[in-house]
Amino acid sequence: MSSDIAVEDRLFRALAVLRVVLLGNALGLNIFRYDNFQHPGLGVGVLAAMLVWTVLVIWRFSEHTRRTPLWLGLDLAVALAALISTPFVKTEWFNASIPGFWIAGALLAWAVHWRMLGGLVAATLLCATDLLLRQEISQTNYGHIFLLMIAGPIVGFLCGSLQRMARERDAAERAAAIAGERERLARAVHDGVLQVLALVQRKGAELGGEGATLGRLAGEQENALRSLIRQQATLDTTDAPTDLTGELERIGLARPPTTSVVTPGTTIELPADTVAEIVAVVQACLDNVVVHVGEDARAWVLLEDLGDAVAVTVRDEGPGIADGRLEEARRAGRLGVASSIRGRITDLGGRAELFTGAGQGTEWEFTIPRPD
């Protein structure tokens, strides 16, 4: 259940109690003023209808799926009908209406469900109807109208505010849960993966040759992983914009002369986490070039600004990927392409397209929409 529905449910439960109180007040006052009825039979019928409707609408609105526009409209229509019946039960010179403040039940239902605008519309219809029925308006009548006109929008505004606060609370709780899970994973990584990488680095240096190369690569990955853990531990919830152009150009500067980066020459600002994910995808593509083509293989990175989206292309002139090779790797549990590349782009709401074939090189095209 969403936080909006949870807040609305609680308010409708409170409104159900208020409806009963208002009904009791209306019944008591009309019994006390029974002598004012010019048509007692009709008056008793109106009060009986109010009683039946109160029971029905409390049951109907107890479940959020039953609070349809049709039933909310009927609720307001019944309140209006009860008002309109007053001059027929009494006379056109009546002072107090038959339903009295009972009509506030429908008014507040509109305010809770449709918030400020709903409260304003319902209050306007009810107050206008009450005024049109009266031959003269006293100061007391004006006071009642004034209270109804401000009650609807205020209750609607408060309902919207409560729902917004509930969403913010849920977001904070999710962020706290994510932070806790992140810390747990960081401890697990530190106790397992980082220690193994550190061991490989030390032993590789002792072995020499290819072992030393393996140790150096393990050391680089250990440093990168430690840096990632530190960044996640100090993750800021504010998502300040970051220049994607500059970040990709730094990749080219870090991999000369094998990697060429072509950008529009202007800044392309995106949220920091979006830029970090795009850079990680490009790094993963270039790492694949080194592993599968060679350390001296050439690669090209192209960045384009499409207005409502950005496009990043990574291309190499290697042997390409044979048909079925990626699916075979996925079944074998090697998820580099599926997770590091496609998964990241999918999480950003983007699209990843691969153009390759045996002897044709490999080209990735990523299209990432700009966040609203």
Buried (B, 14 or more C-beta within 10 A) or exposed (E): EEBBBBBBBEBBEEBBEEBBEBBEEBBEBBEEBEEBBEBEEBBBEBBEBBBEBBEBBBEBBEEBEEBEEEBBEBBBEBBBBBBBBBBBBBEEEBEBBBBBBBBBBBBBBBBBBBBBBBBBBBBBBBBEBBEEBBEEEEEEBEEBBEBBBEBBBBBBBBBBEBBEEBBEEEEEEEEEEEBEEBEEEBEEBEEEEBEEBBEBBEBBBEEEEEBBEBBBBBBEBBEEBBEBBEEBEEEEEEEEBBBBBEBBBEBBEEBEEBBBBBBEEEEBBBBBBBBBBBBBBBBBBBEBBBEBBEEEBBBBBBBBBEEEBBBBBBBBBBBBBEEEEBEEBBEEEEEBBBEBBBBBBEEBEBBBEEBBEEEEBBBBBBBBBBEE
